[in-house]
Amino acid sequence: MDPEAFNASVARHLKDGTPFLFVVDFDCRRLHVHALETAAREGFLYDIKGNTNAEGPPVDKPSSLSIIPVDEALYAGRFRNVQSHLRAGDTYLLNLTFPSELRTALSLADIFHLARAPYKLLFRDVFTVFSPECFIRIHGDHVYTYPMKGTIDARVPDARAVLLDDRKEQWEHNTIVDLMRNDLSMIARDVAVTRYRYVERIRTTRNEILQTSSEIRGTLPTGWRDRFGHDLLRLLPAGSISGAPKQRTVEIIRKNEIAPRGYYTGVFGIFDGRDLDSAVSIRFVESVGGRLYYKSGGGITADSVLADEYRELVQKIYIPVGQGD
């Protein structure tokens, strides 16, 4: 579907009040819009805060998994390339990601049903995503976005204070909040940060982690439904998984990551007939050549430490389980 067809389909559903699912890849080249009642026939199962077409029995397979992370030497080389661009001023924050092989008895469908997350999507035997990160939410004529930056192992002594006091994490979060506030101003007015750096806890198959997010709100103009498909694409890729300045940073990402991102770090969401809610496609597993790969990464700055960033990439490889994740 091309951008014009995407916008027309989105506008028609919004005007008619017809619930629909939309999925967009990182490069905005693979665009999907499906009425919720036909999404399953098109290969998409979703669960967005309990609104789902994927009711099924609980998974009874072992949920253990082993990880073969991207080679640390390979990561180090690309990390140093990125830092050379940071020192040159080409970018001042870049999200660097890699695939790591995942070995488990679970299928993509098993992972989809097992994971506990507010935003989940399964596309046939291609990928599944169980994201904690809202992209944009629309209620009435108000639009909200929730950039997420900053993660720490909850077992670290006084982890919450360590995370909030970390100057690198503060700077990274500030940068993304500023970028997303500016992005939202392209499609809305009266844009303001309404909650700043609040901490959430997530339980995983290995341990618990803490993460920080912020809330930004704006007011959409009259007639926004007619052009929302185009406006959505204008906001992409999401600042939290690309960096700043966005255009140059994405160019550097494409030169240094070892494979195209595809649907990873794109967005997906639903319109339920009244409100729209969507997520950034992180916590992402895809099938390639019969093997499963988990894509993860983190924000790199000029002050980033190689060992810390590689550790964060590995730490983010998890399936969230249990209540409240």
ZAPA-237001 format. One record per residue (C-alpha): x negated, y, z; residue in one letter. Coordinates in pm, whole numbers, plus 50000, padded with zeros to 5 digits. Layout:
<atoms>
XYZa...
</atoms>
This chain:
<atoms>
500005000050000m498575034049901d498795064650131p501765079749944e503745047449969a502715043950333f503975078950416n507225073750225a507925040850403s507125055250746v509295086150678a512235064750564r512135043050875h511805073051106l514715091350943k516955060550942d515985051051296g514945016451173t512414999651404p509154991451226f505584979251272l502584996651118f498974984451089v496025004250950v492414992650914d489325013151007f488785026350654d492495034150596c492485011350292r494774983650417r498044999750518l501064979850633h504614990150721v507224963450798h510644964650959a510374947251295l512874920751183e510624910850890t507194914451055a506924877651146a507694867050787r504854889950674e502464872150913g502424896751204f503244887951564l503224916851810y503764923552177d503754960252272i504614965252636k507074936452628g508684945552295n507774914152104t508644889751826n506344863251973a508104845252254e506534811552307g505414785352562p502384792752784p499004781352656v497964748552823d494474745852672k491324753552873p490654790752849s486884788552897s484694803852631l481024808252558s479444837752383i476564839452141i475894876852141p474424895251846v470644890851849d469164916352088e466264924551854a468714931651571l470774953351801y467644971651919a466624980651564g470004995451480r470175012751819f466855030051749r468055040451403n471115056251560v469055074051823q466855088851550s469995104351401h471015116651747l467645133251798r467885149051452a471275163951539g473175144151271d475505131151541t475795136151915y477905105651998l478235073751794l480125041751869n477915012651761l479564978351730t478624942751637f480254908451608p479294881051856s480214844651798e482864831152034l482984793852107r486204781352260t488884754752221a491404782952181l492794793251843s493574829051748l497224822151829a496254807152166d494194838052249i497084860652147f499514842552377h497024838852665l495774874852676a497474899952903r497314934952757a499794962852686p499144961152310y498754927952127k498804918151761l498184885851568l497814885051190f498114849551060r494774831351100d492824863451027v492564882051360f494084889251696t493724919951915v494654925852279f494014962452335s494154982752657p493795015852469e496795036152355c496145056752043f499175079452014i502615078352169r505615099252057i508605106452277h511055131752140g508905158451977d505955153552213h502875134152103v500365119652347y496925104252303t494835085352559y491095084152478p489275057252675m485555060652745k483565046453034g483355010653163t481674994353462i481624960053627d483934963053927a481504941954132r478944970054134v478834984754487p481125015254506d481845009954135a484535036754103r482285064154237a479325051854033v481415053253714l482895087553787l479525102253891d477525088453596d476405118953396r476075099753069k479595085753109e480915120453200q479365136152893w480585108352664e484115110952800h484125148952775n482995146852413t485755122852310i488445142252499v487355173952320d487315156051983l490775140752034m492185173952154r490915190151834n492235161351622d495675163451779l495715200851709s495755192451336m499285178651367i500695194451685a500795227351876r500315235952245d497785207752284v496465203552639a494735177852861v497395167153113t495445139853300r491655137553311y489355107553372r491685084953565y490425050053649v492115017153562e491184981553665r491244951753425i490864915253524r489064893353269t488194856753234t484834864453402r485354893253642n487054927053685e486014959153513i486894995653568l487485019853282q488265057053254t490895073653033s492495107852988s495895119852862e496315147352602i499735160952498r501015182652213g504315193352055t505105181751702l506465207251450p509945206351299t510125180751018g507205159951145w508935127351046r508645136150675d504855136750687r503975115350985f502385087850773g499965113250626h499365129350966d498555095551120l495885089250857l494445124150919r493765113851279l491795082951177l489435068051260p490105073451629a487435094651792g486875070252080s485625043251843i483775064951590s482115095551747g481405131851676a481185149551442p483435123351290k482665123650915q478865122750945r479025098251233t481135073751032v478565075450750e475815065650997i478005037751140i478465022450794r474715022150734k473805006251067n476504980951148e475944946750993i479464941650853a482474962850758p484824967651053r487954958150862g490974958751092y488714961951396y488994997151547t491895005451318g495305011651476v498654994051505f501975002351664g505745001651654i508665025451632f511495010751838d514245032551694g513615060951937r509945062652044d506665054051875l503755037452052d500425026251910s497005012752005a493405013351894v492424978451772s489734970152028i489234937252217r489324920751879f488704884851762v488604874651397e488124842251209s485364841250946v484414808950772g486074787851040g484264805251327r485554830851572l483804864051621y484474889551892y483664925351792k482514949352061s480254979052122g479975012452294g479165049152263g475505058252203i474045091952300t470525105952297a470225095952665d471455060352619s469245032052746v468925002052515l469304975352785a472374992452932d474134995752596e473424959652498y474734948452838r477924968852785e478474952952442l478324918252604v480404928752906q483264938852679k483584903652539i486444889852743y490034878052737i492134897052994p494184873653213v496544878253507g499054904353608q498504941253553g495904938653273d
</atoms>
